[in-house]
Amino acid sequence: MLIDSHCHLDRVDLTPYDDSFPNLMDAIRSAGVGRMLCVCINLEQLDSMHALVAAEPDVSISVGVHPSERDGQEPDVEQLERLATDLGAVAIGETGLDYHYNRGDLDWQRERFRVHIEAARRTRLPLIIHTRDAREDTIAVMRASGAEEPGGVMHCFTETWEMASQALELGFYISFSGIVTFKNAAALRDVARRVPLDRLLIETDSPYLAPVPHRGKGNEPRFVVHVAEKIAELRGMSPEAIAELTSENYFRLFGEPTSAP
């Protein structure tokens, strides 16, 4: 079984599926994907995202606000804690730091990150961390705020082995997306060769970042097979073995599937 450990099902284009979400889900399952984690990026769309997937027994959700979201609700610890509990979330996030599209005083991002870490500590749920062009500050906030207590995953990892090592020391998993299949991702492929097998996850981040041979098109959870195949090639293993061990890692981090109370 394949698991897509990070996707945004509420944003996937349904046009190829006659605008039918059940048709999309049938295609995903037919491709051998047995579980998905649908990740929240803002609170305004959380209810509709949850409603979309609530009846799907193989889809879990997270609760959080993406570091680049600026115009919506600013969460507090109690709100994240309540929403996660009420909706049966398996993770807090995605959260983190993104300096790529943001300039100026970014203390608001760092404070939001700290809020999410505290919510994860209180709920004992793992963190889903997004980091871009903010290596030193991401690790610094994680260390200072006790992120190692709930642990979590560095999702869609695109950074250096040095950063991966620091995250691993804090007990975090490293997740690779379709970017690892891109021709210009040689440095990232080197990181993928070195991450311990018991800390490895795979994802699509769909509908973004479609892997080769679908690059430039809309992404879907069924394309996680291409990520598994590339990681298998890099590690000298079979795709089936990568699927099995990343599934084991997923359940070790996020737990067995449960329903909302």
C-alpha positions as CSV (number, residue, x, y, z in Angstrom):
1,M,0.0,0.0,0.0
2,L,1.1,3.5,-0.8
3,I,0.4,6.4,1.5
4,D,0.4,10.1,0.4
5,S,1.5,11.7,3.6
6,H,0.7,15.3,2.5
7,C,-1.9,16.4,0.0
8,H,-4.7,19.1,-0.4
9,L,-7.6,17.1,-1.7
10,D,-9.9,20.1,-1.6
11,R,-7.8,21.8,-4.2
12,V,-7.3,19.0,-6.7
13,D,-8.9,19.8,-10.1
14,L,-11.9,17.5,-10.6
15,T,-12.4,18.4,-14.3
16,P,-10.9,15.1,-15.5
17,Y,-13.3,13.3,-13.2
18,D,-16.5,14.8,-14.4
19,D,-16.3,17.2,-11.4
20,S,-16.9,14.2,-9.1
21,F,-14.9,13.9,-5.9
22,P,-15.9,10.2,-5.6
23,N,-14.6,9.6,-9.1
24,L,-11.2,11.1,-8.0
25,M,-11.1,8.9,-4.9
26,D,-11.9,5.8,-7.0
27,A,-8.9,6.6,-9.3
28,I,-6.6,7.2,-6.3
29,R,-7.5,3.9,-4.7
30,S,-7.2,2.1,-8.0
31,A,-3.6,3.3,-8.2
32,G,-2.8,1.5,-4.9
33,V,-2.9,4.5,-2.6
34,G,-4.5,3.3,0.6
35,R,-4.3,6.4,2.8
36,M,-4.0,10.1,2.5
37,L,-3.4,13.0,4.9
38,C,-5.3,16.1,3.7
39,V,-3.5,19.1,5.1
40,C,-5.1,22.3,6.2
41,I,-3.6,25.7,5.2
42,N,-6.2,28.1,6.6
43,L,-9.1,28.2,9.1
44,E,-11.5,29.7,6.6
45,Q,-11.6,26.6,4.5
46,L,-11.2,24.0,7.3
47,D,-14.9,23.3,7.6
48,S,-15.4,22.7,3.9
49,M,-12.2,20.6,3.7
50,H,-13.4,18.4,6.6
51,A,-16.9,18.1,5.1
52,L,-15.4,16.9,1.8
53,V,-13.3,14.1,3.3
54,A,-15.2,13.2,6.5
55,A,-16.9,10.2,4.9
56,E,-13.7,8.9,3.5
57,P,-12.3,6.2,5.9
58,D,-8.8,6.4,4.3
59,V,-8.4,10.2,4.6
60,S,-7.1,11.9,7.7
61,I,-6.8,15.7,8.3
62,S,-4.6,18.2,10.0
63,V,-5.4,21.6,11.5
64,G,-3.2,24.7,11.0
65,V,-2.4,27.9,9.1
66,H,0.3,28.0,6.5
67,P,3.1,30.4,7.1
68,S,2.4,32.4,4.0
69,E,-1.3,33.0,4.8
70,R,-1.7,36.6,5.7
71,D,-5.3,37.7,5.3
72,G,-7.3,35.1,7.3
73,Q,-7.8,34.2,10.9
74,E,-4.8,34.2,13.1
75,P,-5.0,31.1,15.3
76,D,-4.3,30.9,18.9
77,V,-3.2,27.8,20.8
78,E,-6.6,27.1,22.4
79,Q,-8.4,27.4,19.0
80,L,-6.0,25.0,17.3
81,E,-6.3,22.6,20.3
82,R,-10.1,22.7,20.2
83,L,-10.4,22.3,16.4
84,A,-7.9,19.4,16.4
85,T,-9.8,17.6,19.1
86,D,-13.3,18.3,17.7
87,L,-12.4,17.2,14.1
88,G,-10.2,14.2,15.0
89,A,-7.1,15.7,13.4
90,V,-3.9,13.6,13.4
91,A,-1.5,16.5,13.1
92,I,-1.0,20.2,13.6
93,G,0.0,22.2,10.5
94,E,1.1,22.9,8.1
95,T,3.1,25.5,9.9
96,G,6.7,26.7,9.8
97,L,8.5,29.6,8.1
98,D,8.6,30.7,4.5
99,Y,10.8,33.6,3.6
100,H,10.7,33.1,-0.1
101,Y,7.6,35.2,-0.8
102,N,7.7,37.2,2.3
103,R,9.9,40.2,3.1
104,G,10.4,42.7,5.9
105,D,9.6,42.0,9.6
106,L,8.6,38.4,9.7
107,D,8.2,38.1,13.5
108,W,4.5,37.4,12.9
109,Q,5.5,34.2,11.1
110,R,7.8,33.1,13.9
111,E,5.1,33.8,16.5
112,R,2.6,31.8,14.5
113,F,5.0,28.9,14.3
114,R,5.5,29.0,18.1
115,V,1.7,28.9,18.6
116,H,1.5,25.8,16.4
117,I,4.3,24.1,18.3
118,E,2.6,24.8,21.6
119,A,-0.7,23.5,20.3
120,A,1.1,20.3,19.1
121,R,2.7,19.9,22.6
122,R,-0.7,20.3,24.3
123,T,-2.6,17.9,21.9
124,R,0.4,15.5,21.6
125,L,-0.1,15.6,17.9
126,P,2.9,15.7,15.5
127,L,3.8,18.8,13.6
128,I,3.7,19.2,9.8
129,I,6.5,21.7,9.1
130,H,6.9,23.8,5.9
131,T,10.2,25.6,5.5
132,R,11.6,27.6,2.6
133,D,14.6,29.9,2.6
134,A,14.5,30.0,6.4
135,R,16.8,27.1,7.5
136,E,18.4,28.7,10.5
137,D,15.3,30.3,11.9
138,T,13.2,27.2,11.4
139,I,15.6,25.0,13.4
140,A,16.1,27.8,16.0
141,V,12.4,28.2,16.7
142,M,11.9,24.4,16.8
143,R,14.7,24.1,19.4
144,A,13.6,27.0,21.5
145,S,9.9,26.0,21.5
146,G,10.3,22.3,22.3
147,A,9.2,20.9,18.9
148,E,11.1,17.7,19.7
149,E,8.4,16.9,22.3
150,P,5.5,16.3,19.8
151,G,7.9,15.6,16.9
152,G,6.6,15.6,13.3
153,V,7.7,15.8,9.7
154,M,9.6,18.3,7.5
155,H,7.2,18.1,4.6
156,C,8.2,18.5,0.9
157,F,11.8,18.7,2.0
158,T,14.0,20.8,-0.4
159,E,16.8,21.9,1.9
160,T,20.3,20.7,2.7
161,W,21.6,17.5,4.4
162,E,22.8,19.8,7.2
163,M,19.3,20.9,7.9
164,A,17.9,17.4,7.5
165,S,20.4,16.2,10.1
166,Q,19.4,18.8,12.5
167,A,15.7,17.9,12.1
168,L,16.5,14.2,12.5
169,E,18.3,15.0,15.7
170,L,15.1,16.6,17.0
171,G,13.2,13.4,16.2
172,F,11.6,14.5,13.0
173,Y,10.8,12.6,9.8
174,I,11.8,13.8,6.3
175,S,9.2,13.7,3.5
176,F,10.0,13.9,-0.2
177,S,7.6,15.1,-2.9
178,G,7.7,15.0,-6.7
179,I,10.5,17.5,-6.6
180,V,12.9,14.6,-6.0
181,T,12.1,13.5,-9.6
182,F,13.1,16.8,-11.2
183,K,16.3,17.0,-13.3
184,N,17.6,19.9,-11.4
185,A,17.2,18.2,-8.0
186,A,20.5,16.4,-7.7
187,A,21.4,17.8,-4.3
188,L,18.0,16.8,-3.0
189,R,18.4,13.3,-4.3
190,D,21.6,13.0,-2.3
191,V,19.6,13.9,0.8
192,A,17.1,11.3,-0.1
193,R,19.8,8.7,-0.3
194,R,21.0,9.5,3.2
195,V,17.8,9.8,5.3
196,P,17.4,6.8,7.6
197,L,14.8,4.5,6.2
198,D,12.8,4.6,9.5
199,R,12.5,8.4,9.1
200,L,11.4,8.5,5.5
201,L,8.0,9.6,4.2
202,I,6.7,10.3,0.7
203,E,4.0,12.7,-0.5
204,T,2.6,14.6,-3.5
205,D,1.7,18.0,-2.0
206,S,-1.0,17.8,-4.7
207,P,-2.3,19.7,-6.6
208,Y,1.2,21.2,-6.6
209,L,4.6,20.0,-7.8
210,A,3.6,17.1,-10.0
211,P,6.4,14.6,-10.4
212,V,8.0,13.5,-13.7
213,P,6.4,12.4,-16.0
214,H,3.5,14.7,-15.1
215,R,5.6,17.8,-14.3
216,G,3.8,21.0,-15.3
217,K,0.4,19.4,-14.9
218,G,-2.0,19.2,-12.0
219,N,-0.9,16.8,-9.3
220,E,-2.9,14.1,-7.6
221,P,-2.3,11.6,-4.8
222,R,-2.2,8.7,-7.2
223,F,1.1,10.2,-8.6
224,V,2.9,9.4,-5.3
225,V,3.8,6.1,-7.0
226,H,6.4,8.1,-9.0
227,V,8.0,9.5,-5.8
228,A,8.2,5.9,-4.4
229,E,9.8,4.7,-7.6
230,K,12.4,7.4,-7.6
231,I,13.3,6.9,-3.9
232,A,13.5,3.1,-4.6
233,E,15.9,3.8,-7.4
234,L,18.1,6.0,-5.2
235,R,18.1,3.5,-2.4
236,G,18.6,0.4,-4.5
237,M,15.3,-1.1,-3.3
238,S,12.1,-2.1,-4.9
239,P,9.1,0.3,-5.0
240,E,7.1,-2.2,-3.1
241,A,9.7,-2.1,-0.2
242,I,9.6,1.7,-0.2
243,A,5.8,1.7,-0.1
244,E,5.8,-0.8,2.8
245,L,8.4,1.0,4.9
246,T,7.0,4.5,4.3
247,S,3.5,3.2,5.3
248,E,5.0,1.8,8.5
249,N,6.7,5.1,9.2
250,Y,3.4,7.0,8.5
251,F,1.4,5.0,11.0
252,R,4.3,5.3,13.6
253,L,4.2,9.0,13.3
254,F,0.5,9.8,12.8
255,G,-1.1,6.8,14.5
256,E,-3.7,4.4,13.3
257,P,-6.8,6.0,11.6
258,T,-9.5,7.1,14.0
259,S,-12.8,8.9,13.6
260,A,-13.7,12.3,14.9
261,P,-15.6,12.2,18.3
